[in-house]
């Protein structure tokens, strides 16, 4: 910068510092690798050359650690697959759009995040809700980078993406009863139905039922009832639920049929979902049924619609935040509204007879006059 002002001197000082750092990196790379490229020099200057400061490098390490936890049954494979998908999308995005093989955390700006958002929406056709889920691994990485002092500001601070509300399906009480009473020829179909029912009466997810062991079923001193005491595989949040009679019966039905201390001989998630489609068709249930529908059915039809509270439901489901549970209250409110309309229709004749009473208006006048006189 020209001039001798304090501002010009400060800028020139910073430029000299940058020049010196670039020169040092240039000679180091030349000494260690025999040749220098613009990308190597840029990466070294920005910190990409320091591997622990690389986004994709850290992402890969995180995925390997996550994969090891999946093997031990500590985390859900479905979540692991999402992490792998995000990694591959971000890697492809960096190369196709930025011609980069990796990126320093300090380069991850709002503009880069917005470009990645657009890439996923337009070129990969992902929905807003999927995008919201896909930001989670990157948010986790940048949060760790901030805690390690690698970045000073949150690149996601000015980035906003809201989940779009979706209706969480569930089985009605009649549909649940039909499914429970159905008889199937194939043993595996009956097994899948029973596992689905167990989810409907405990609120446990597929992976939590699959990994459920007998040592997690305990009789509590304060009420003498059997409870499932566990942590959700997905979030590691405690999820404790008392066992209803149908859940107890299902546990006894399959006792000793699974390996080790496992409670159930649970088929794979894909096998379960295939059989559930056949079960729904056989029962005349015209809904898209996947295993997770059992968890939603527990929350709505089994629990809230029978007087359970949102606060207790949040604890049972192992939600970190009650706002996650609140969507079920909205579902039950719609059910109440629908029931109320039906009840109102059934009482239509009675309501009309009351409203059409000839001296009703006169009664109203007398009541209002009486209230004014006693006021």
N, C-alpha and C positions, 0 to 999 in steps of 0.2 A: 504494500500500500504506500502511496506517495504521501509526503508530508512528514512533519515531526510531532504531530499531536499525540496525546496519550493513547488515543484509539488506534492510530496508525502504528505506533510502536508495539502495541499489544498484538495486533494482527500480524505484523512482521515477525514478532517473536514466536507466535504460534506456527507460522509457515516454516520458520527455520527448524522448529522442533519436529514438524511433520517431515521435512526434507531429511533431517538427520535420522529419523526412525526408518524412513524408506531406504536410505543408504545402508543402514545397518542390516536391515532385512535382506536387501539385495546381496550384500557380500556374504551373509550367513547362508542363504539359499545356494549361492554359487559355490561356496566352500563345501557344503554338505551334499548337494545334488548335482553339481557340475553344470547345470544350466538353469536359466531363470525365464519364467513366462509372466505375462501381465497378471494372469489369474493367481499364480503362486504368490506374487508380490502383494497383490491386493488382499488375498486371503490371510497372509502373514500379518499385514498391517491391521486388518480388522479383527484378527483373533481366530480366524478359521483354522490357521495352522496349528493352533493349540487345541488338540483334539477334544479336550474336555469342554471346550467352549463351542463345539459344533452342534447345531440342532439335530441333524440327521444322525450324527454319531451317538449323541445322548439318547435320541429316540430309539435307535437300534438296541442300545444297551437296556433301555427301559423295557422294550418288548421281549428281550431275552429273559430278563428277570420275571416279567409277567408270565411268560410261557412256562417257566420253572414252577411258578405258583399254581398254574393251571394243572400241571402234571401231578401236583400234590393235592389237588382238589380244593385249593385255597381261594381260587378265583375262577370266574366263569369263562368257559372257552368262547362263548359268543362275544363277550367284551374284548377278549384277546384278538379275535378275528377283526373286530372294528378297529382296534389299534393298528393292526397290520395293514388294513385298508387305508387308514389315514396316512400312515408312513409312506405307502406306495404312491398315493395320490400326491402327497407333498413332494416326494422325490421326483416324480414325473413332472409336476408343475415347475419346480426349480429348473429342470433341464430344458423343458420345452419353451418356457416363457422367459427365463432369465439366463439360460445357458450356463447354469451353475451346477456343480456336483454337491455342494453343501452351502451352508450359510451361517454366519456368526449371529449370535443372539442379538448383538447390537444393531444388526442390519434388519431385524424383524420389526418393521415399522407398521403403522396403521395402513399405509398404502399397500405394502406387501400382503397383509392380511386381507384387505379388501380385494386385491387382485386374485388371491387364492379363493376367496368366497365366490367371486364371479366365475372363476374357472370351474368350481364344483357345481355351481348352479347351471351355467350355460353349457359347458362342454361335457359334464358328467351327468347332468339332469337330476341332481339331488334336490330333495325337498328342503324347506326351511328347517323342519324338525330334525332331519338327518344332518344338516349342516350344524345345527346346535350341538348335536351329539359329537360330531367330528371335531369341534373346537376344544373338547375336553382334554385330549392328550396334549395339544399344543399349550393350552392354558396351564396344565400341570407342569410341563417342561419350563415354561417361562417363569412360573412361580418359583420353581426350584432354582433357576438361574438368578432370580432376584435375591433369594435367600443366600445364595453363594456369593453375592456381590458382583456378579458378571454383568448385570444390567441394573441401571439406576431407576428406570421408569418402566411402567407396565405398558407394553405395546398394545395390549387389548383394552387399555383404559378408555379409549375413545371409540372402540368398536362395539356396536350394539346389535344383538340378534336375539329375538324373542321366540320362544317355543309357541307354535300355533296350537290352540286347543283342539284336541281330537276326542271324539267320543270313545270311551273305553268300553268295549263290549262286555256283556255278562249274560249268564243264563238266568231266566226267570225261575221262580220257585217251581212252576209246572214243568218247565223244560228240565230242570235239575232232577225232579222226581222221575220223569220219564226216562232220563239217561240212567239213573240209579237202578231202576227196576228192569231195564232191558236185559235180555238173555242173548248171549252170543255163543256161537259154535266154537270159534277159534279161541284157544286159551290166551294167546297173546293179545287179542282184541279185548278180552275180559280184563286182562292185567292192565292194559293201557287205560281202560275205563276206570278201573279201581284207583290207579295212580292219579288220574284226573280228579276223581271224587275226593281223594285225600287232600289234594290241593284246594278243592272247593271248601273243605271243612277245617283247614288249618291256615290257609293263606300262604303256604310255602311255595316258592318258585320251583321250576323243574330241577335246577342244579342243587337246590337245598334238599329236595326230596331224594334225589339220586345219591347224595353224599351223607344222608342222615344215618347215624349209627345209634345203636341201642343205648350207649352210654349217655347220649344227649336227652334221653327220656327219663325224667326224674320225678319222684313223688315229693311234693312240697309239704313242709311241716305245717305251714299256716292254714292250708285248706284241705290237706289230705288228698289232693287231686294230682293226676299225672300231667306233667307239662313237658313240652319240647323246649329245651334251653340251648340256644345255639346263637351263632352269628351268621348273618347273611353272607354267602360266598361273594356276592357282587360288591357289597359296600363295607363288609366287616363290622356292621352295626348289629348290636344284640337284637335278637328277635325271639321273644318268649311267648308261647301260646299254650293254653290249657287244651287238653285233648277231649273232644266230644266223643260220644259213644261210637259213632260210625267210624271215626278215625282209629279208636282203640280196636275195633273189630277188624279193620283192614290190616293193622299191624299184626294181630294174631293170625290172620288168614295167611300171611306170607312169612311168618316166623320160620327161620331156618332155611329158607329157599334162596337167600342171597349169600354171596361170599363174605367171609370174615364177619365183622360186626355190623355190616350193613343191614338196614331194616327191610329194604325192598330190592328185588331183582329188576331194577329199572332199565328198560330199553333205551336206546339213543333218542335224542330229542326229535330227530327227523322221522324215526320209526313211529314215535308217539303221535306226531302231527299227522302222519299218513293215516294211521288207524283212527284218529279222532275225526278226520273228514268222513271216513266210512261210518263211524258211529253216529255222527250228526245226521247223515243221510238216512240211516236205518231208523233213527228216532224221530224223523220228520222235523229236525231243527234246521231252519234255513238261515244259518249264520256262519260267518267265517270263524271256524274254531281252531285255535292253536292251544298249546298247553298253557300258555300264560293267561288264557281266559279263565282258568280255574281260580287264579289269584284275584282277578277282578270280580268273579262271582262270589268269592268269599267276602270281599270287602263290601259289596252292595247287597246282594240277595240274602246272604247268610248272616252278615254282621249288622250293618247299618239299618237295614229294613226290619230288624228284629230288636231294635232299641239300643244297639251299641253306640258308643260315642266316637267322634273323630279322634279325640286325644288318645283313647285306648287303642283304636285301630292303628294309629301311627306307630305306636310302640310295638304292636303285634307284627306289623308288616316290616319293621326295621327301617323305617324311613328316617333319613337324617333331619329332614325339615317337614313340619306339619303341612306346609304349602303343597308338598308332593301328594299328601293324602287328601287335601281339600277337594281335588277333582271328583272324588267319589261322593262327596256331599252334594256337589252340583248334579251328579247323576241321580242321586236319590231324591233331590228336590224336583227333578223333572218327573220322576216316578210318582211323587206325591201329587204333583200338578195333574198328571194324567189320571190318577186314581180319583182325584177330587172332581175332575170333569165328568168321569163316569158316575160317581156318586150323585153329583148334581143332576145328571140326566135321569138317573133312577128316581130321584125325588122331584122331578119336574112337575108332576101332577099335583103333589102336595104343596109345592111352592106356589103354583098358580092359584090353588084354592085359597091360600093365605093372602096373596097379593090382590085377588079379585073380591075379597070380602067387602061387602057394600059399605059397612059402617067403619071400615078400617081407618079412613081419613079422619072421621069424627073421633075415633079412639085416640088417634095421634094428637089431635088438638086438645083433648081432655088431659092427656099425659103431660103435654108441654105446659098447659095452664096450671096444672097441679104442681109441677116442678118450680114454676116461677113464684107461686104463692108460698112455697115452703123455703125458698131461697133466702 
